Amino acid sequence: MANLSTSYLGLTLKSPIVASSGPLCKDIGHILHMEDAGVAAVVLHSLFEEQITIESQALDRHLSEQSESYAESLSYFPDLANYNIGPDGYVEHLRKAKQAVDIPIVGSLNGVSTGGWIRYAKLIEDAGADALELNIYYMPADPAVDGARIEQMYTELVSHVKASINIPVAVKLGPYFSSIPNMARKLDKAGADGLVLFNRFYQPDLDLEALEVAPNLVLSNSSELLMRLHWVGLLYGHVGADMAITGGVHTALDVLKSMMVGGRVAMMTSALLRHGIDYVARLEADVLEWMEAHEYESIEQMQGSMSARNVAEPAAFQRANYMKVLSSYDVRTSYLH
């Protein structure tokens, strides 16, 4: 039987399938179910910077730049004092999860500034987390803040957190940088042990009857994976940090593609919400079947085999692919159907 094991953030995992940060991770019973179904590691739901801010009764300065007052700012958020059972409750939840299962548990902090993160990064480490994921989600709404300053905020945050704890630190970031390879290298130099590509950009909708801005969350699909494959395939071999692919991983082929471009793990939440936690067992069986049919002995054997540095035509990852895609669509065939 093919060997599904992989390594990520210095952790040896039984397979590359990891549950990403999401609502299922709030329940210990679900985490136990994930372990039984074959999930190799779990990234807990995020502890939000706003929760830490509320606890300390101090508004984060980056949040202040985009709102008129503390009270007005909070009106746009859910009841963050109790959301995810609060900061201390989050740490206790992590501790219970570690006691309940044998698979690695990764804590998650969501925000953009140092603030209370240093304290909670340490508390998460002390609670037994095997690693920490910094889920950096910053909305650059201030036109006076340029891209260089935003990138500096990211790297400073990673450096400060890395200096405060001893467990591995991964950085989950979005794709909206002027140079993703340069940003990846900066985070690598700042000490990131892993890069999680990419955070989904959740955009609000408009409720025209109530004349309000409304939250809008749509589960991902496999088409979203393509951007992740592209950038991980380009970055492979150019950064020392392990790379995780998240967003659009739904099928066994999605998992295999994620490994072949250079990912160490393939993370999923939408697939588990759509198909149920037991879907993981079927997914792993399909991965094994494909590997055996194509004579792959291990996940390690395929990792990076289809990255830009290893394919016969590396230009396919760059501008040549842009031209090929545009010329590949058959208007007549599409119109006739």
C-alpha positions in Angstrom: 0.0 0.0 0.0 1.2 3.5 -0.9 2.5 5.6 2.0 0.3 8.7 2.6 2.5 10.3 5.3 3.9 13.8 4.9 5.7 16.3 7.1 4.4 19.8 7.8 5.8 22.4 10.2 8.2 19.7 11.6 5.2 17.4 12.3 4.9 14.0 10.9 1.4 13.5 9.6 -0.3 10.2 8.6 -1.7 11.9 5.4 -1.7 15.3 3.7 -5.4 15.9 4.5 -5.8 18.6 7.2 -9.0 20.2 8.5 -8.6 24.0 8.1 -9.9 26.6 10.4 -13.7 26.5 10.4 -16.9 26.0 12.4 -16.5 22.3 12.8 -13.4 22.8 14.9 -15.4 24.5 17.6 -16.8 21.2 18.9 -14.6 18.5 20.5 -17.0 15.8 19.3 -16.4 16.9 15.7 -12.6 16.9 16.2 -12.8 13.4 17.6 -14.9 12.4 14.5 -12.3 14.0 12.2 -9.5 11.9 13.8 -11.6 8.7 13.4 -12.3 9.6 9.8 -8.6 10.0 8.9 -7.9 13.8 9.2 -4.2 14.1 9.9 -4.3 17.4 11.8 -6.8 20.1 12.8 -6.4 23.9 12.6 -8.8 25.3 15.2 -11.2 28.1 14.4 -9.5 31.5 14.9 -9.2 33.6 17.9 -9.9 37.1 16.5 -7.8 40.2 17.3 -11.0 42.1 18.1 -11.7 39.6 20.9 -8.4 40.3 22.5 -9.0 44.0 22.0 -12.3 43.9 23.8 -10.8 41.9 26.7 -8.2 44.6 27.2 -10.6 47.5 26.5 -8.2 49.0 24.0 -9.0 49.5 20.4 -6.3 48.3 18.0 -4.8 51.2 16.2 -5.3 49.7 12.7 -9.0 49.3 13.4 -9.1 52.9 14.7 -7.8 54.2 11.4 -11.0 52.9 9.6 -13.7 53.8 12.1 -14.8 57.0 13.9 -15.1 55.5 17.4 -14.7 52.4 19.5 -18.5 52.0 19.9 -19.2 52.5 16.2 -16.5 50.0 15.3 -17.9 47.3 17.5 -21.4 47.7 16.0 -20.1 46.0 12.8 -19.0 42.9 14.6 -20.9 40.0 16.2 -20.9 39.7 20.0 -17.1 39.3 20.1 -16.9 39.2 23.9 -18.6 35.7 23.7 -17.7 34.8 20.1 -15.9 31.4 20.1 -16.4 31.5 23.9 -13.9 34.4 24.4 -10.1 34.4 24.5 -9.6 32.4 27.7 -12.3 30.0 26.7 -10.5 29.5 23.3 -7.3 28.5 25.1 -9.3 26.1 27.3 -11.0 24.6 24.2 -7.5 24.0 22.7 -6.3 22.3 25.9 -9.4 20.0 25.8 -8.8 19.2 22.1 -5.2 18.2 22.8 -6.4 15.9 25.6 -9.1 14.3 23.4 -7.1 13.4 20.3 -3.7 12.2 19.3 -3.4 14.1 16.0 -1.7 17.5 16.0 -3.8 20.5 16.9 -2.9 23.9 15.5 -4.1 27.1 17.1 -5.1 30.1 15.0 -4.9 33.8 15.6 -6.7 36.2 13.2 -5.7 39.9 12.9 -3.0 42.2 11.7 -1.1 43.8 14.6 1.0 42.6 17.6 -1.2 43.9 20.4 -2.4 41.1 22.6 -1.2 38.5 20.1 2.1 37.9 21.9 0.4 37.0 25.1 -2.1 34.7 23.5 0.4 33.1 21.2 2.3 32.1 24.4 -0.9 30.9 26.1 -1.8 28.8 23.0 1.7 27.3 23.1 1.3 26.6 26.9 -2.1 24.9 26.3 -0.3 22.3 24.2 -0.8 23.5 20.6 1.6 21.7 18.2 1.8 24.9 16.0 0.3 28.3 15.5 -1.3 29.6 12.4 -1.4 33.4 11.9 -4.5 34.1 9.9 -3.6 37.6 8.7 -6.7 39.3 7.3 -6.1 43.0 6.7 -8.3 45.3 4.6 -6.2 48.1 3.2 -9.0 50.7 3.1 -6.8 53.7 3.9 -5.4 55.2 0.7 -2.5 56.8 2.7 -1.2 53.4 3.6 1.0 52.0 0.8 1.8 48.4 0.0 5.3 48.6 1.5 3.8 49.5 4.9 1.3 46.7 4.7 4.0 44.2 3.9 6.1 45.6 6.8 3.1 45.0 9.1 3.0 41.4 8.1 6.7 40.7 8.5 6.9 42.5 11.9 4.0 40.6 13.2 5.6 37.3 12.2 9.0 38.3 13.7 7.4 39.3 17.0 5.3 36.2 17.4 8.2 33.9 16.4 10.4 35.6 19.0 7.8 34.9 21.7 7.1 31.2 21.3 9.0 28.0 20.4 6.3 26.1 18.5 6.3 26.4 14.6 4.4 29.3 13.1 2.6 29.3 9.8 1.2 32.4 8.0 -2.1 32.2 6.2 -2.4 35.1 3.8 -4.3 36.3 0.8 -3.2 36.5 -2.8 -3.5 40.3 -3.2 0.1 41.4 -3.2 1.9 43.1 -6.0 4.6 40.4 -5.9 3.6 37.2 -4.2 7.1 35.6 -4.6 8.7 38.6 -2.9 6.2 38.6 -0.1 6.7 34.9 0.4 10.4 35.4 0.6 10.0 38.2 3.2 7.8 36.1 5.4 10.3 33.2 5.0 13.1 35.5 6.2 10.9 36.8 9.0 10.9 33.2 10.4 7.6 31.7 9.1 7.8 27.9 9.2 4.9 27.5 6.9 2.9 29.5 4.3 -0.8 28.7 3.9 -2.0 29.8 0.5 -4.5 31.4 0.3 -7.0 33.0 2.7 -10.4 33.5 0.9 -11.5 37.1 0.5 -15.0 37.3 1.9 -16.9 40.1 0.3 -20.1 41.6 1.7 -23.3 41.7 -0.4 -26.0 44.4 -0.4 -29.5 43.9 1.0 -31.5 46.2 -1.2 -34.7 45.9 0.8 -33.1 46.7 4.2 -30.5 49.0 2.5 -27.8 47.3 4.5 -24.5 45.7 3.8 -24.9 42.0 4.5 -22.4 39.2 5.2 -22.2 36.7 2.4 -20.4 33.4 2.8 -20.4 30.9 -0.1 -18.6 27.5 0.2 -15.6 27.1 -2.1 -15.4 24.8 -5.1 -12.6 23.1 -7.0 -12.2 25.9 -9.5 -10.7 28.1 -6.7 -7.9 25.6 -6.4 -6.3 26.7 -9.7 -4.8 30.0 -8.3 -3.3 28.1 -5.4 -1.8 25.5 -7.6 -0.3 28.2 -9.8 1.5 30.1 -7.0 2.6 27.1 -5.0 4.0 25.6 -8.2 6.0 28.8 -8.8 7.2 29.2 -5.2 8.3 25.6 -4.7 12.0 25.4 -4.3 12.3 29.2 -3.7 11.2 29.4 -0.1 12.3 27.3 2.9 8.9 27.4 4.6 6.5 24.5 4.1 3.6 25.3 1.9 0.0 24.3 2.6 -2.8 24.7 0.1 -6.2 25.8 1.3 -9.3 26.9 -0.7 -10.8 24.7 -3.3 -9.6 21.3 -2.1 -12.6 19.0 -2.6 -11.7 15.8 -4.4 -8.9 13.2 -4.4 -7.5 14.8 -7.6 -7.4 18.1 -5.8 -5.3 16.6 -3.1 -3.0 14.9 -5.6 -2.6 18.1 -7.6 -1.8 20.0 -4.4 1.0 17.6 -3.6 2.4 17.6 -7.1 2.9 21.3 -7.3 4.8 21.3 -4.0 2.3 21.4 -1.1 3.0 19.5 2.1 -0.6 19.4 3.1 -4.1 20.0 1.5 -6.5 21.8 3.9 -10.3 21.7 3.6 -13.4 23.0 5.4 -16.0 23.5 2.7 -15.8 19.8 1.5 -16.4 18.7 5.1 -19.3 21.0 5.5 -20.8 19.9 2.2 -20.2 16.1 2.4 -19.8 15.4 6.1 -16.7 14.5 8.1 -16.8 10.8 7.0 -16.1 12.0 3.5 -12.4 12.1 4.5 -12.2 8.3 4.6 -13.5 8.0 1.0 -11.1 10.8 -0.1 -8.1 8.9 1.3 -9.3 5.7 -0.3 -9.5 7.5 -3.7 -6.0 9.0 -3.3 -4.6 5.6 -2.5 -6.3 4.0 -5.5 -5.0 6.6 -7.8 -1.5 6.3 -6.4 -1.4 2.6 -6.8 -2.8 2.7 -10.3 -0.1 5.2 -11.3 2.7 3.4 -9.4 3.4 6.0 -6.8 4.8 4.6 -3.6 4.5 7.7 -1.4 3.2 11.2 -1.2 6.8 12.4 -0.7 7.6 10.9 -4.1 5.2 13.2 -5.9 5.7 16.4 -3.9 6.9 19.1 -6.2 7.1 16.8 -9.3 4.8 19.2 -11.2 6.2 22.5 -9.9 7.6 25.1 -12.2 11.1 23.9 -11.6 10.4 20.3 -12.4 7.9 20.3 -15.4 9.2 20.1 -18.9 7.8 23.5 -19.8 8.1 25.8 -16.8 6.8 28.7 -18.9 3.4 27.1 -18.6 3.2 28.6 -15.1 3.9 32.1 -16.4 2.8 34.4 -19.3 2.8 31.6 -21.9 -0.1 30.0 -20.1 -2.1 33.2 -20.2 -1.9 33.3 -24.0 -2.6 29.6 -24.3 -5.7 29.8 -22.1 -7.1 32.7 -24.1 -6.7 30.9 -27.4 -8.1 27.6 -26.1 -11.8 28.5 -25.9 -13.8 27.3 -28.9 -16.6 29.9 -29.4 -18.4 27.8 -32.1 -18.5 24.7 -30.0 -19.7 26.6 -27.0 -22.3 28.5 -29.0 -23.7 25.4 -30.6 -24.2 23.7 -27.2 
